[in-house]
Amino acid sequence: MEMSTNLLIFSGLALLMAAAAIAAVTTSRIMRAVTYLLFVLFGTAGLYFMLHYTFLGAVQIIVYAGGIVVLFIFAALLIGKGIIDVTHTSKLRYLAGVLASMSGLAIALYLIVNTTFITDKFTTDGVPMTVVGSALMGTAKHNYVLTFEVLSILLLACMVGAIMIARKK
């Protein structure tokens, strides 16, 4: 069976994202966790680019991989603690985490198997890119410039919160 280039790229991105996600939650160093998170976010952007969603891929890189990760790094450096003590996690917490993860997996699998996806409502005509761009960057009603403004306020709140946490008492 011959594998296509898209399948190879998707498989590589999926493996990278899964390995980086597992490494991000299992490491005891904050900076390593943020770096692994960066790999996951870049992998997500790669998936968007594979689907030809170039705008979403660019937003993923600029906002999440660029902005949010920089804020995490800034907060981690302000706090000054590079190591989280994860060696003293109680067995009860560990068991609760495993049970919550398995419950989430069971619910997701149930929903995937029992959901009928309606595909006849979508048209194949498409929307011109100028209409999408005008809707995203417009300031009129039903336009989306507000989401970018709200996101900038969210980033500012993250920055102020990081400074407040790191401030000496």
Residue, then its C-alpha position, 0 to 999 in steps of 0.5 A: m500500500e502506497m502512502s501519500t505525502n499528505l498522510l506522511i506529513f499528517s502522521g509526522l505532525a500527529l506523532l510530534m504533537a502527541a509526544a510533545a503533549i505527553a512530554a509537556v505534562t510529565t516534565s518537572r521543569i516549567m521551561r521545558a513544558v512551555t517548549y513542548l507546548l510550543f511544539v504542540l501549537f506549531g503542530t496544530a498550525g501545521l494541520y491547519f496549513m494542511l487543510h488549506y486554512t492559511f488564515l487559521g494557521a497564521v493566527q495559530i502561530i502569531v497568537y498562540a505560538g507567539g503571544i501565549v507562549v511568550l507570556f508563559i515564558f515571561a510569567a515563568l521567568l518572573i516567578g523564578k521557579g524552574i522546577i515544579d515538585v511533582t514527585h510528591t503527588s498522592k496516589l489519590r490524585y494520580l488515580a483521580g487524574v487517570l479516572a478523569s482522563m478515561s472518562g473523557l476518552a469514553i465520552a469522546l469515543y461514544l460521541i464519535v461513534n453515535t453521531t451522524f454527521i450531516t454533510d448535505k448542508f454544505t455547499t461546494d461553491g465556496v466563499p470568495m476570500t474578499v468576503v471572508g477578509s472583510a468579515l474578519m477585519g470589518t468593524a460593522k455588525h457581524n464582523y470579527v475585529l472585536t475578537f482580536e480586540v478582546l484577545s489583546i485585552l486577554l493578553l494584557a490581563c495575562m501580563v498583569g496577572a504574571i506581574m502580580i504573581a511575581r511581585k515581591k511582598 
